[in-house]
Amino acid sequence: MDEIYLYLQTHFGITYEDWEIIASKMFVQEFKKKEIILYPGDQEDHLSFLSKGVLRFFIPTDENKETDITYDFMFEKKFACADESFITRTPSVYGIETLTDVLLYRFTYQDLQDIYKKTKNAERIGRIAHQNMFLERSQRLYSFLKYSAKDRYQNLFKENPILIKQIPQKYIASYLGITLQALSRIKRQIY
């Protein structure tokens, strides 16, 4: 838990008093590669800090997982959740899957509300974390409209070159909105 305290201290200047309250509500959960941590249609009940690993956010298209649409990836040292479901307390339209072994620091929705009431800075941290998730998704939409698939691939690779190598190519192609064959052509052009 020292890792998340250091992160909150560095990025938000959290006090030790607030940290004690936050830590009392936080729990650690580990997931193996290829586990579903949120199924589409389930309500998101956790805000998580991704300490280790890679998550994939996906939208089901039918019963065949091969045709799922990869909506987003989440890399280490970020907050993650199906935020629309978490905030509105409604079923999620997408699911979340682990692409690697994953370590999460988690809070339930109810515990987070309690933390907000008892601390000075946690509500600000929560607001900023959700704003950052919103901004990242907005930037993704913008890049989808503005840039070519090749540019989007290069930007994704720049974001996290080590972890991107652990993502199956079919998910990268889906994320970019292209076929596997088109992704292969892009990679040949680059390398």
VEXDREN-2710 file (C-alpha; in Angstrom, 1 decimal):
% VEXDREN-2710
k/r/px/py/pz
1/MET/0.0/0.0/0.0
2/ASP/3.0/2.3/0.2
3/GLU/2.9/2.5/-3.5
4/ILE/-0.5/4.1/-3.7
5/TYR/0.2/6.4/-0.8
6/LEU/3.3/7.6/-2.6
7/TYR/1.3/8.1/-5.8
8/LEU/-1.4/10.1/-3.9
9/GLN/1.2/12.1/-2.0
10/THR/3.1/13.0/-5.2
11/HIS/0.2/13.8/-7.4
12/PHE/-2.4/15.2/-4.9
13/GLY/-0.4/16.1/-1.8
14/ILE/-2.6/13.9/0.4
15/THR/-2.2/14.3/4.2
16/TYR/-1.3/11.3/6.3
17/GLU/-4.6/11.8/8.3
18/ASP/-6.6/11.4/5.0
19/TRP/-4.4/8.5/4.0
20/GLU/-5.2/6.6/7.2
21/ILE/-8.9/6.9/6.4
22/ILE/-8.4/5.9/2.7
23/ALA/-6.2/3.0/3.6
24/SER/-8.7/1.6/6.1
25/LYS/-11.3/1.2/3.3
26/MET/-8.9/0.0/0.5
27/PHE/-8.3/-3.6/-0.3
28/VAL/-5.9/-5.3/-2.7
29/GLN/-7.1/-7.8/-5.3
30/GLU/-5.0/-9.8/-7.7
31/PHE/-6.2/-11.3/-11.0
32/LYS/-4.6/-13.7/-13.4
33/LYS/-4.2/-13.0/-17.1
34/LYS/-7.5/-13.3/-19.1
35/GLU/-9.9/-12.9/-16.2
36/ILE/-13.1/-10.9/-16.6
37/ILE/-13.3/-8.4/-13.7
38/LEU/-16.5/-6.8/-14.9
39/TYR/-19.0/-8.4/-17.2
40/PRO/-21.0/-6.3/-19.6
41/GLY/-24.4/-5.8/-18.0
42/ASP/-23.1/-5.9/-14.4
43/GLN/-23.0/-2.7/-12.3
44/GLU/-19.5/-1.4/-11.6
45/ASP/-19.0/-1.3/-7.8
46/HIS/-15.3/-0.6/-7.6
47/LEU/-12.9/2.2/-8.3
48/SER/-9.5/0.7/-8.8
49/PHE/-5.9/1.9/-8.9
50/LEU/-4.0/-0.3/-11.4
51/SER/-0.7/-1.0/-9.7
52/LYS/0.5/-3.7/-12.1
53/GLY/-0.6/-5.1/-15.4
54/VAL/-2.9/-4.2/-18.4
55/LEU/-6.7/-4.0/-18.5
56/ARG/-8.8/-4.2/-21.7
57/PHE/-12.2/-2.5/-21.8
58/PHE/-14.4/-4.3/-24.4
59/ILE/-17.9/-4.1/-25.9
60/PRO/-19.5/-7.4/-26.8
61/THR/-20.9/-7.7/-30.3
62/ASP/-22.3/-11.2/-29.9
63/GLU/-21.6/-14.5/-28.1
64/ASN/-18.3/-14.9/-30.0
65/LYS/-15.6/-13.2/-28.1
66/GLU/-13.5/-13.0/-31.2
67/THR/-15.7/-10.2/-32.4
68/ASP/-15.7/-8.1/-29.3
69/ILE/-14.7/-4.5/-29.8
70/THR/-11.8/-3.3/-27.8
71/TYR/-12.9/0.0/-26.4
72/ASP/-9.8/1.0/-24.3
73/PHE/-6.7/-0.2/-22.6
74/MET/-5.6/0.8/-19.2
75/PHE/-1.9/0.7/-18.2
76/GLU/-0.2/0.9/-14.8
77/LYS/-0.4/3.7/-12.3
78/LYS/-3.9/4.9/-13.3
79/PHE/-7.3/4.8/-11.8
80/ALA/-9.7/2.5/-13.6
81/CYS/-13.4/1.6/-13.6
82/ALA/-16.4/1.4/-15.8
83/ASP/-17.0/5.0/-14.8
84/GLU/-20.4/5.5/-16.4
85/SER/-21.8/2.6/-14.5
86/PHE/-19.9/3.5/-11.3
87/ILE/-21.2/7.1/-11.2
88/THR/-24.8/6.4/-12.4
89/ARG/-25.2/3.1/-10.5
90/THR/-26.5/1.4/-13.7
91/PRO/-25.3/-1.7/-15.6
92/SER/-22.2/-1.3/-17.6
93/VAL/-22.4/-1.5/-21.4
94/TYR/-18.8/-2.8/-21.5
95/GLY/-16.7/-5.3/-19.7
96/ILE/-13.2/-5.2/-18.3
97/GLU/-10.7/-8.1/-18.8
98/THR/-7.1/-8.6/-17.6
99/LEU/-4.6/-9.0/-20.4
100/THR/-1.7/-9.7/-18.0
101/ASP/-1.6/-10.6/-14.3
102/VAL/-3.0/-7.6/-12.5
103/LEU/-2.7/-6.0/-9.1
104/LEU/-5.5/-3.6/-8.1
105/TYR/-6.0/-1.4/-5.1
106/ARG/-9.8/-1.1/-4.8
107/PHE/-12.6/0.8/-3.1
108/THR/-16.2/-0.1/-3.2
109/TYR/-18.7/2.6/-4.2
110/GLN/-20.1/2.8/-0.7
111/ASP/-16.6/3.0/1.0
112/LEU/-15.6/5.7/-1.4
113/GLN/-18.7/7.8/-0.4
114/ASP/-17.7/7.3/3.2
115/ILE/-14.1/8.3/2.4
116/TYR/-15.4/11.5/0.7
117/LYS/-17.4/12.4/3.9
118/LYS/-14.5/11.8/6.3
119/THR/-11.5/13.3/4.5
120/LYS/-10.5/16.8/3.4
121/ASN/-9.0/15.9/0.0
122/ALA/-10.4/12.6/-1.2
123/GLU/-13.4/14.1/-3.0
124/ARG/-11.0/16.3/-4.9
125/ILE/-8.8/13.3/-5.8
126/GLY/-11.9/11.3/-6.9
127/ARG/-13.1/14.2/-9.1
128/ILE/-9.6/14.6/-10.7
129/ALA/-9.3/10.9/-11.2
130/HIS/-12.7/10.8/-13.0
131/GLN/-11.8/13.9/-15.0
132/ASN/-8.6/12.3/-16.1
133/MET/-10.4/9.1/-17.2
134/PHE/-12.9/11.3/-19.1
135/LEU/-10.1/13.4/-20.8
136/GLU/-8.3/10.2/-21.9
137/ARG/-11.4/8.8/-23.5
138/SER/-12.1/12.2/-25.1
139/GLN/-8.6/12.3/-26.5
140/ARG/-9.0/8.8/-27.9
141/LEU/-12.2/9.8/-29.7
142/TYR/-10.4/12.9/-31.0
143/SER/-7.5/10.8/-32.3
144/PHE/-9.9/8.4/-33.9
145/LEU/-11.5/11.2/-35.8
146/LYS/-8.3/13.1/-36.6
147/TYR/-5.4/10.6/-37.1
148/SER/-4.8/7.6/-39.3
149/ALA/-4.6/4.1/-37.9
150/LYS/-0.8/4.2/-38.4
151/ASP/-0.6/7.4/-36.3
152/ARG/-2.9/5.9/-33.6
153/TYR/-0.8/2.8/-33.5
154/GLN/2.4/4.8/-33.0
155/ASN/0.8/6.9/-30.3
156/LEU/-0.4/3.8/-28.5
157/PHE/3.1/2.4/-28.7
158/LYS/4.7/5.6/-27.4
159/GLU/2.3/5.6/-24.4
160/ASN/3.6/2.3/-23.0
161/PRO/6.1/0.5/-25.3
162/ILE/6.8/-2.3/-22.8
163/LEU/3.3/-3.3/-21.9
164/ILE/1.9/-2.9/-25.4
165/LYS/4.0/-5.9/-26.4
166/GLN/1.9/-8.0/-24.0
167/ILE/-1.4/-7.2/-25.8
168/PRO/-2.6/-9.7/-28.4
169/GLN/-2.6/-8.2/-31.9
170/LYS/-6.3/-8.8/-32.4
171/TYR/-7.1/-6.5/-29.5
172/ILE/-4.8/-3.8/-30.9
173/ALA/-6.4/-4.0/-34.3
174/SER/-9.9/-3.8/-32.8
175/TYR/-8.8/-0.8/-30.7
176/LEU/-7.6/0.9/-33.8
177/GLY/-10.7/0.0/-35.7
178/ILE/-8.8/-2.0/-38.4
179/THR/-8.3/-5.6/-39.4
180/LEU/-5.4/-7.8/-38.4
181/GLN/-4.1/-7.6/-42.0
182/ALA/-4.2/-3.8/-41.9
183/LEU/-2.3/-3.8/-38.6
184/SER/0.4/-6.1/-40.1
185/ARG/0.8/-3.7/-43.1
186/ILE/1.2/-0.8/-40.7
187/LYS/3.8/-2.6/-38.6
188/ARG/5.7/-3.5/-41.8
189/GLN/5.7/0.2/-42.8
190/ILE/7.1/1.2/-39.4
191/TYR/9.6/-1.5/-38.8
END
